[in-house]
Amino acid sequence: MRISDLAERSGISAHTLRYYEKTGLLSASKCSDSNYRIYSQDDLTSAKFIKRSKECGFTLAETATLLAIRHDKSQHVCAEAKLITSAKITDISQQIAQLKQMQQTLQQLEHYCCGGQESAEFCSIISTLERE
């Protein structure tokens, strides 16, 4: 299948697929006589794997490692994939905590602001953000 077919079947744009090729995440199985990239069913499976990895929040580097495990399962152990996943869970938990703190701060700023039509010279949000 050509890149347009791969894009349609994987739900990933051709531009993004080319980027994945450039970064080494994906490669065409072969080229046609007219120099078109030709993709196999396994390439489609890899593209979908990359898409699902991205949806889970894995970075391209983490996805590359997971793909390496997928492509050579007999040379890897399950613990390798679990370690990557556990680290991602920790990262996401930290991000959630930071976002909750941001949300709490913003809610406090919003609560103390009158939101009226007065001059912004007296806006509690602006004056709070101006403080060091």
N, C-alpha and C positions, 0 to 999 in steps of 0.2 A: 504494500500500500504506500502511497505517496504521503507527503507531510500534510496535505490538506485532508486526506482521509484519516490520518492519525489524529489530527486536530479535532475533527468532527467526532470521531469515536471515543476519544479520551476526554473531551471537554476542555482541552487546553489549547490556547491559541497557537497558531503556527509560529508566531514571533517568539512566544515563550518556549516552545519546543526547540527552536533554533538556539535560544539562550541556554537551555539545558544541555544541548549538544556542545556549545562553546565552553561550558563549565565542566564538561565531562560526565555529567549525570546520565546522559542518554546518548546513544549513537545508532545511526542507521545500520542495519544489518549488511546492506550492500548498496552499490550505486548502479543505476541502469547504464546502458550504452550511451544515452544522451545526458549522462551525469546527474540524473535525478536521484535523490536519496530514496531508497526502498526500505520500508519498515516491515518487520515481521509481527506475528501475533505476540511473541515474547516482548518485542519493543512496545507494543500496546499495553501489555501487562505492566511493564516497567513504568511507562508514562502514567498509568493509573495509580501505581504504587507511589510515585513521586507526588501526584496530586493529593492522595490521601494523607501522605506524610505532611505535606504543607498544611492541609486542613487541620491536622493535629498540632500544628505549631512547631514542628521540627524545622530547624534551619537547613539550608542547602548542604552544609557540611555534615550535619547529623543524618540527613537523608542519604548522602553519599555513603556514609558508614553503614547505614541500614541496607542500602542496595548491595554493598559489598558482601554483607552477611547473606542476603537473599541469593546472590549469584553463586555463592560458594558455601552453602549451608553445612556441608560435611567438614569444613575447616574452621567452623565457628561454633560457639556454644550459646545457648539461649540467654545465659547471664549477660552476654554482651549487649543484646537488644534491650534487656530489662534495665541495665545500668543507664543506657541512653534515655530510656523512657522515664526512669526514676528521677534523673537529673532534670528532665523537662518538666516533670510534675513540681519539683522544687522551685524551678524558675518561675513557673506559672503561679505558684502559691505566693511567691514574693511579689510578683507583679500585681496580683489581686490585693494583697495587703497594702501596697503602695497606692493602688487605685482607690481603695476604701478610705485611706487617709486623705487623699486628694478630694474625694467626694465629701468627707466630713468637713474639711477646711472650706470648700466651696459652699456647702450648706450653711456654715457659720457666717461666711461673708454675705451670703444672700439674706440670711435672717436679720442681720443687723443693718441692712440697707433699707432705707425708706422707699426707694424706687420712685420717688416723686419727680416733679418737674423743676425742682430747685436746681441751682447751679451745681455743677459737679465739683466745685471748690469744697463742698461739704460732704461729698460722697464717701461713705465709710469704706466701701470696697477699694476705691482708689487710694484713700489715705492709709489703709491697712497694707496694701501692696507696696506703697512708697516706703514704709518703714523697713529698716535693716534688720 
